[in-house]
Amino acid sequence: MINLYTWGTPNGRKISIMLEAIGEEYQTFTVDILKDQQFYPEFLQISPNNKIPAIVDPQGPNGEPISLFETGAILLYLGEKSGKFIPKKPSKRYEMLEWLMWQMGGFGPFLGQAHHFNRFAPNEVPYAKNRYNNEAQRLWSVLNKRLSCRDYVVDELSIADFAIYPWAARYEWQEIALNDYPSVKNWMERMQSLDAVQKGMAVPDTY
């Protein structure tokens, strides 16, 4: 059984969605980032960057335990281990990797900054809000164009969708008007209809 160390954030829910989708048995350990538990020494042993999520798989490569941090690495590991949600065709696999990296490099960090300055900054910082909200709109436009002629990011459901969806689900935190991005809205409805997404988005049952 895989141990998932997580909190109720978009990054954490990428992995719970994936675990649900591949049907992997797992148990959840809540790391309360509001109480700085991500800095506890025992957590740093498996996540040296003190960020959630992280996993420990007692049955890793060659049957040996493995711990992993960083969502892209975890998603790829689970996809390769299960043989699911990574396209088999090499060109499609690289296409999926493009969009996975796009999420990790842009549609996560920049939206996260929008979340911070829109909701959590102790002082109003108009320049920062404008900068990150404008970039959020640009990234949403990129995704909307991508999804205008396909049901999923790389045509078939993949780890790229699982990576992007939890961030899109917090569109209100980014001051995004969902109706302005109809293709993304339709994709989100498809994603929301999936049992794995519904269950994964409820992990953990806090925050």
N, C-alpha and C positions, 0 to 999 in steps of 0.2 A: 504494500500500500504506500502510495506517495504521500509525503508530508508537504502540505502547502502552507507557507507562512505569508500572511496577507493582511490587507485592510481594505475597507470599502472604497477604493479609488479606481479610476479607469484602468490603471496599470495592473492592479491586483485582479480585476475582473476579466482581463484578457485571459489569464491563466485558468481561472475557474471555469470560464466558458469552454476553453479547449479541453480541460479534463472531463467535463460533462460530455462534450461532443465525441470524444474518443472512447467514452465508457470506462475510463480508468478509475479504479477505486482510489480514493484519497481521503485524508483527514486534514481538517483545517486548524491551523494555529493562528490566533489573532495577534497581530503585532500592532498595538495601539500607537499610532504615530502622533496622536495628540498628547500622549504621555511620554513621548521620546523613547518608546521601547525599541525603536529601530537602532538605538545606540547601545543596547545591552550587549555585553561581551559575547554571550552565547549566540546572539543573532549575527553579530559581526563575523563569527567564524564561518557562516555560510553565505553571508552577503557583505563583503568587505566595503562596499560603497554605501552601507547603511541605508539601503532603499528596499522597500517591498516591491514586488513579491520575490520569494525565493522558494525553491523546492529541494527536497532531499528524496532521492529514489533509492531505496535499499537494493533494488534489482536493476542496477545500471548496466553499462557495457560489460560484457563478460561476467555478468552476475554480481558485479562489485558495486558497492554504494557510490553514489555520485550526488553532489550538491551543485546547484546552479542558481545564479542570479542573473538579472537583466532579461526582460521579457522576450526580446527577440531570440536570444539563445535558448530560453526555456521553450518557446513555441516551436522552434526548429527541432529541438531535442524530442519533444513529445510527438511532433509530426513524423519524424524519422523512426522513432521507436514503434509507433502504432501503424505506420504506413498509411496515414490518413491526412487529408487536407493539405498535402503538398502535391502540386501537379506532377504527374509522371513524365509528361513531355518536357524535355530539357528547356526548350524555349519558353514554355509557360512557367516552368519553375523559376527561371531568371526573372520573368515578368512579375511573378509573385514576390520574389525577393526585392525587386525595385520598390514595390508598394509597401512592403513591410518596412524597408529602410526609410521610405518617405514618411511613414507614420512615426517611426522612432526619431527621425531627425527633424520633423516639422510638425506634423499633426498630433503632437503630444506635447513636446516642449513649449511650443508657442501658445497652444491652447491652454496649457498649464499656467503660463504667465498671465494670460487673459483672466483665468480663474482667480489668480492671486490679486491682481490689481482691481478687478471688478468686485470682488467679494471679501478679501481678507486683508488688504493693505491697511495699516493703521491710519494712514493719511491719504487724502485724494491726490493722485498724481496724474493729471490730465495727459501729459505727454506719453507716459507709459500705457495708459488705457487706450489712447488713440493708436499707438504703435501696435499693440498686441491685438486689439480688436480688428484693426485693418488687416493685419496678417491672418487672423482667423478667417475673415471673410474671403481673402484670397485663396487660402487653403481649401475652404469649403467650395469655392468656385472650381478649383482644380478637380476635386472629388466629384462634384456635380457633373462636370464635363465627362469625366471618366465613366460615370455610371449612366450616362444618357443613352447608351446603346447596348447595355448588358445588365444582367441581373445581379452579378457579383463582380467584385473588383477585378478578378482575372477570369471572368466567365463562369468558372465553377467555384463553389464555396471553398474557401481556403483560410489558412491562418492569417492572411492579410485582412480578411473581413473581421476575424475575431480580434485582431489588434486595433483596427480602426473604430469599430462599433462603440465600445465603451466611452471613448472620447466624444464621438458624435452624440451619444445619448445625453451628454451634459451641455447641449447646445445653448440652453438658457443662460448658463454660466458665462458663455462666450458672447452673449447678447446677439445671438444669431436668430433671425426670423426664418423658421424652418420652411415656410411656404415659398421663400425666395430661392430655394434649392430643391425643386420638385423631384429630381432624379435621386438625390440623397434621401429625401423623405420616403420615396417608394422603397428604396433599398432598406431603410431602417424598419419599415413595416414588414418587409420579408424577414429581416433578421429577428425582429421581435416575435415573429410567429414560431420560431424554432424553440423546441423544448430546452435544448442545451443552453441557449441564450437566456431564456427565462430563469432557469435554475442557476446558471453561472452568475447572473447579475444580482442574485440574492445572497451571494457569498462575499464576506461573512454577513451575518444578519445584524449588522450594526453600521453606524455612520450613514 
